[in-house]
Amino acid sequence: MTQNGFRREAFPPTVDSAPSQRAAEGIELSALLLRCGQADQQAFAELYDRTSARVFGLILRVLHDPGYAEETTQEVYLQVWRTATTFDPAKGSAVTWLMTLAHRRAVDRVRAEHAHTQREVAYGIRALGHEFDEVTEEVERRLEQQAVVAGLEKLTHTQREAISLAYYGGRTYSEVASYLGIGLPTVKSRIRDGLTRLKKSLGVT
């Protein structure tokens, strides 16, 4: 029920309203980020509430580990609090700025875990002198993750954005189209072309 007593379902959002809603959200989030740069804790709390699910979803898609994803998400928002003054709304949206931080932090975590795992493997071989099948599989899995991250960097901005929203953000194609304010065929085309380029970069036939 709304304040006027009408059911919310009686007034579903139209397709035409999606771009304006996205633009309004972008303005609001940019304002919150600028206030964070002024050490406004209330603005930071609201920014976290409105964006943390998307940031966590992207990071989880990269790391495939809820525990690591939660830790990395907290690290991202600590970085947001410390570096909000560097955000420039003239250079991009608040969501893009946040997702870029999240993606970089997730990639750094993958690389750190990969290096840590390699050290563990080397130590295990020296200390115990036998094969570690499970650890070897984990190393290979993390190398594959790193290859995917590197492949994503080679895509166009629009392709990477669409794929990130669909696969990292957990949105359906229709939801991606609504969020970006573009047609569903365009979203499908961007994702299809992006995945084709990604497969080629990974050597998948």
C-alpha positions as CSV (number, residue, x, y, z in Angstrom):
1,M,0.0,0.0,0.0
2,T,1.2,3.5,-0.7
3,Q,0.6,6.6,1.3
4,N,-2.5,7.4,-0.8
5,G,-4.0,4.0,-0.1
6,F,-3.5,2.5,-3.6
7,R,-1.7,-0.8,-4.2
8,R,1.7,-0.3,-5.6
9,E,1.0,-3.1,-8.2
10,A,-1.7,-1.0,-9.7
11,F,0.9,1.4,-11.2
12,P,3.7,-0.8,-12.7
13,P,6.7,1.2,-14.0
14,T,6.7,1.7,-17.7
15,V,9.6,0.9,-20.0
16,D,10.0,4.7,-20.7
17,S,10.5,5.4,-17.0
18,A,13.6,3.1,-16.8
19,P,16.1,5.6,-18.2
20,S,14.8,8.4,-16.0
21,Q,14.9,6.1,-12.9
22,R,18.5,5.2,-13.7
23,A,19.5,8.8,-14.2
24,A,17.8,9.7,-10.9
25,E,19.6,6.9,-9.1
26,G,22.9,8.0,-10.6
27,I,22.5,11.6,-9.4
28,E,21.5,10.4,-5.9
29,L,24.5,8.0,-5.6
30,S,26.9,10.6,-6.9
31,A,25.6,13.0,-4.3
32,L,26.1,10.4,-1.6
33,L,29.7,9.7,-2.8
34,L,30.5,13.4,-2.8
35,R,29.2,13.7,0.8
36,C,31.3,10.6,1.8
37,G,34.3,12.7,0.6
38,Q,33.3,15.2,3.2
39,A,33.4,12.4,5.9
40,D,29.6,12.2,6.1
41,Q,28.9,8.9,7.9
42,Q,25.2,9.0,7.3
43,A,25.8,9.3,3.5
44,F,28.3,6.5,3.7
45,A,25.7,4.2,5.5
46,E,23.1,5.0,2.9
47,L,25.5,4.4,0.0
48,Y,26.4,1.1,1.5
49,D,22.8,0.0,1.9
50,R,21.9,0.9,-1.7
51,T,24.9,-0.5,-3.4
52,S,26.5,-3.3,-1.3
53,A,24.4,-6.1,-2.8
54,R,25.6,-5.2,-6.3
55,V,29.2,-4.9,-5.2
56,F,29.1,-8.2,-3.4
57,G,27.5,-9.9,-6.4
58,L,30.2,-8.8,-8.7
59,I,33.0,-9.8,-6.3
60,L,31.3,-13.2,-5.7
61,R,31.2,-13.9,-9.4
62,V,35.0,-13.3,-9.6
63,L,36.0,-15.1,-6.4
64,H,33.4,-17.9,-6.2
65,D,33.8,-17.9,-2.4
66,P,31.2,-16.2,-0.2
67,G,33.6,-15.8,2.7
68,Y,36.3,-14.1,0.6
69,A,33.6,-12.1,-1.2
70,E,32.3,-10.7,2.1
71,E,35.8,-9.8,3.2
72,T,36.6,-8.1,-0.1
73,T,33.3,-6.2,-0.1
74,Q,34.2,-4.7,3.3
75,E,37.7,-3.8,1.9
76,V,36.0,-2.1,-1.0
77,Y,33.9,0.1,1.2
78,L,36.8,0.9,3.4
79,Q,38.6,2.1,0.3
80,V,35.5,4.1,-0.7
81,W,35.5,5.9,2.6
82,R,39.2,6.7,2.3
83,T,39.2,7.7,-1.4
84,A,35.7,9.2,-2.0
85,T,37.3,12.5,-2.6
86,T,38.8,11.2,-5.8
87,F,35.4,10.5,-7.3
88,D,34.6,12.9,-10.2
89,P,31.0,12.7,-11.5
90,A,32.1,14.3,-14.7
91,K,34.2,11.2,-15.5
92,G,31.6,8.6,-14.9
93,S,28.7,7.4,-12.7
94,A,28.9,6.5,-9.1
95,V,28.0,2.8,-9.9
96,T,30.7,2.6,-12.5
97,W,33.3,4.0,-10.0
98,L,32.2,1.6,-7.3
99,M,32.2,-1.4,-9.7
100,T,35.6,-0.5,-10.9
101,L,36.9,-0.5,-7.4
102,A,35.2,-3.8,-6.6
103,H,36.5,-5.5,-9.8
104,R,40.1,-4.3,-9.2
105,R,39.9,-5.4,-5.5
106,A,38.5,-8.8,-6.5
107,V,41.3,-9.3,-9.1
108,D,43.9,-8.4,-6.5
109,R,42.4,-11.0,-4.2
110,V,42.5,-13.7,-6.9
111,R,46.2,-12.9,-7.6
112,A,47.0,-12.8,-3.9
113,E,45.3,-16.1,-3.3
114,H,47.0,-17.6,-6.4
115,A,50.4,-16.6,-5.1
116,H,49.6,-17.9,-1.6
117,T,48.4,-21.2,-3.0
118,Q,51.6,-21.6,-5.1
119,R,53.7,-21.0,-2.0
120,E,51.7,-23.7,-0.1
121,V,52.1,-26.2,-2.9
122,A,55.9,-25.6,-3.0
123,Y,56.2,-26.0,0.7
124,G,54.0,-29.1,0.8
125,I,56.1,-30.8,-1.9
126,R,59.4,-30.0,-0.1
127,A,58.1,-30.9,3.3
128,L,56.1,-34.1,2.6
129,G,57.4,-35.2,-0.8
130,H,54.1,-36.5,-2.3
131,E,51.5,-35.3,-4.7
132,F,48.7,-33.0,-3.6
133,D,45.9,-33.6,-6.1
134,E,43.3,-31.4,-4.3
135,V,45.7,-28.4,-4.0
136,T,46.7,-28.8,-7.7
137,E,43.1,-28.7,-8.7
138,E,42.7,-25.5,-6.7
139,V,45.6,-23.9,-8.3
140,E,44.2,-24.7,-11.8
141,R,40.8,-23.3,-10.8
142,R,42.3,-20.0,-9.6
143,L,44.4,-19.7,-12.8
144,E,41.2,-20.1,-14.8
145,Q,39.6,-17.3,-12.8
146,Q,42.5,-15.1,-13.5
147,A,42.3,-15.8,-17.2
148,V,38.6,-14.9,-17.2
149,V,39.4,-11.6,-15.4
150,A,42.1,-10.8,-18.0
151,G,39.7,-11.7,-20.8
152,L,37.1,-9.3,-19.5
153,E,39.6,-6.5,-19.6
154,K,39.9,-7.0,-23.4
155,L,36.1,-6.4,-24.0
156,T,34.6,-3.1,-24.9
157,H,33.1,-1.1,-22.1
158,T,29.5,-1.8,-23.2
159,Q,30.2,-5.5,-23.5
160,R,31.9,-5.7,-20.1
161,E,29.1,-3.6,-18.5
162,A,26.3,-5.9,-19.9
163,I,28.1,-9.1,-18.9
164,S,29.0,-7.8,-15.5
165,L,25.4,-6.9,-14.7
166,A,24.1,-10.2,-16.0
167,Y,26.6,-12.6,-14.7
168,Y,28.3,-10.7,-11.9
169,G,25.2,-8.8,-10.7
170,G,22.8,-11.7,-11.1
171,R,20.4,-9.8,-13.3
172,T,18.2,-11.3,-16.1
173,Y,18.7,-10.0,-19.6
174,S,15.4,-8.0,-19.3
175,E,16.6,-6.5,-16.0
176,V,19.9,-5.5,-17.6
177,A,18.0,-3.8,-20.4
178,S,15.8,-2.0,-18.0
179,Y,18.7,-0.9,-15.8
180,L,20.7,0.4,-18.8
181,G,17.7,1.9,-20.5
182,I,18.3,0.1,-23.8
183,G,16.4,-2.5,-25.8
184,L,16.5,-6.2,-25.0
185,P,17.9,-7.1,-28.4
186,T,20.8,-4.7,-27.8
187,V,21.6,-6.3,-24.5
188,K,21.5,-9.8,-26.0
189,S,23.8,-8.7,-28.8
190,R,26.3,-7.1,-26.4
191,I,26.5,-10.1,-24.2
192,R,26.6,-12.6,-27.1
193,D,29.5,-10.6,-28.8
194,G,31.3,-10.2,-25.5
195,L,31.1,-13.9,-24.6
196,T,32.3,-14.8,-28.1
197,R,35.4,-12.6,-27.6
198,L,35.9,-13.9,-24.1
199,K,35.8,-17.5,-25.4
200,K,38.4,-16.7,-28.0
201,S,40.7,-15.1,-25.5
202,L,40.4,-18.2,-23.3
203,G,41.0,-20.5,-26.2
204,V,37.6,-22.1,-26.0
205,T,36.3,-23.5,-29.2
